[in-house]
Amino acid sequence: MAGAGGGGGQSVRQWWQQWQQAPVPALHPAAPGPDRTGPEARISLSWSPRSGLIGRSWAMAFAAGGFKVKLYDIAQQQLTTALENIRKQMKDLEEKGFLKGDLSAEQQFSLISSCTDLKAAVEGATFIQECTPENLELKKKIFSQLDLIVGDNVTLSSSTSCLLPSKLFTGLKHVKQCIVSHPVNPPYFVPLVEIVPHPETDPSTVERTYALMKKIGQSPVKLNREVEGFVLNRLQYAVISEAWRLVGEGVISPTDLDLVMSDGLGMRYAFIGPLETMHLNAEGISDYCEKYCEGIRFVLNTFGPVPEFSGETKQKINQAMSEKIPVAPKVLDARRKWRDECLTGLAKLKKQMKSD
């Protein structure tokens, strides 16, 4: 299920209060049915106002793969707004030649529907993607309700970026069918998906999820076990931490720091990862380690403690970013749109280069 909201209107607190007051669905499991895969299978998405971007992107990604999608939210207006935004975005992508999949924008949009009834939302679904805010108790309540109404052939997946599967799914009857599918924001434009199993997740659940993500054009990676932050955020936080320290210590300005990544490391890492970079920057990994490991260890030992992300450094970075991109909704939205267009163009280029 994917959350349908997209901003304005409700706060997370209001939505959470409404969810708590929402009636619990009928407590009888769905009748077991054949395991369906492929475009005839249905994806169900559940979301909230503040996590609508992820939910909408998931809906578009699944529809691009030819799957029927059912959006769920407790607020009809959030669903209406989400569908309007999805239709507009699909049309824009089609006009610019960036629409994913083989179907037209109208054909893809026709695969997406919505409802405000949880049981109706998941009926017939083979894969359920949750996209609510990073609130452990909220997510646990959602999965506990889903656990009561799904059959044994349904995969229950969460979009969480930091909550461990063992915190989310332990104690559920269908725990073997539970998994985290962590996307990169926004998933329609950035294909990576981290697949993170609960210790009791059945291997077949991992494989089905991996195959589904491949089918809709994502780039899934399998984590062998859960770890705080998963992999992407651990790497991202390491970069953010050192970037913050370098600016805070006056080594470099915030704008030049970003340039080091966008016009330096980022260009390289858009095509190959750090390990392949090591491999290519010498005569293989062993040669690289022999040549550079001493220098790497020396520099790493000069790294400081984890930043507090506050105080003068926060003010300095905030001022620099606000001067470049004023903190105004229209300005931020325009910059995000530009970012998404760049990501789409990069994805298209990478696909063309792979085919060549």
C-alpha positions, 0 to 999 in steps of 0.5 A: 500500500502506498500513502496517498498524501502530498502535502498541504492540509493535515499534519502528521499528528492529525493523520495519526489521530484519525488513524487511531480512531479508524475502525479495525477491519474485520478480523478474518483472513483473506482466503488463500489463493494461487500465487500470482506474479506478473502484470495481472497481480495487484500492488496495494499501497498505503500512505499518509499526507507527509509521506505522499511523495514516496507513495506516489513515486511507488505507485508510478513505478509499479504502474510503469511495470504494468501492475494494477495499483490500489492506493489507500489512505484514511482521507479521501481528499488526500487520495484525490490530490494524489491521483491528480498529481500522479496524472499530471506528473505522468503527462509531463514525463511523457511529453519530455520523453522520460516516462518509464515503461512501455505503456502510455501515460493514460494506460499507466494511470488507468492501472491506479485506483484508490480507496479509504477502506483497508480491507478493500485496499488489500483484497486481491493484492499480492504485494503490499508496500507501506509508506507511512511516516517514520513512526514505529508505533504507527507502522506496527499498528498498520502491520498488525492490522494487515497481519489479520486480513492478508492470506499466506501468499501476500508479501508485506513490505515497508518503505522505512529508511531506518526502522529495523525489520525486527522492530517492525515485524516481530510477533506477526503471524505472517512474519515470514512474508514481511520485508523492508523494501527501502527506496531512494527518494524519489523512487521513480527517478532513483532505481535503487531499492534495499531489500532487508529481511527480518531474521524470520523472513522466508528466503522465497519472500526475498527472492519474490521481492527482488524479482518484482523490483527488477521487473518494474525497472528498479535496481534491488540489492539484498542485505544478508541481515539487518543493520542500523541505517541499512547500507545506503544511509550508513554510506550517506551519513559517513559523507554528511558527517565528514562534510559537516566537520570540514565546513565547521572547521573552516576547511571549505565553504558549504557551496564548494563542499557540494561542488566536490561531490556534484562535479567530483566524486558524484560523477564517478559514483554515478556509474561505478561504486567505491570498490570498483573505483579502487579496483580501476585506480590501480592494478586491482584491489590488492595493488590498490591496498598495497599502494594506498592503504597507509595513506588512507588509514592516516587520513581516517585517523584524523577524522573527528567525532560525530557532529551534533549538527547544531550551533555555528556550523548549522547556521553557516550551512543554513545561510549558504544553502538559503542564499542559493535556494531560498526556503520558500515552497515555490523555490524549493519545489522548482529546485526539486523538479529540476533535480528530478529532471536531472535524475531522469536524464541521468537514468536515461543516459545510463540505460542507453550506455548499458544497451550500447 
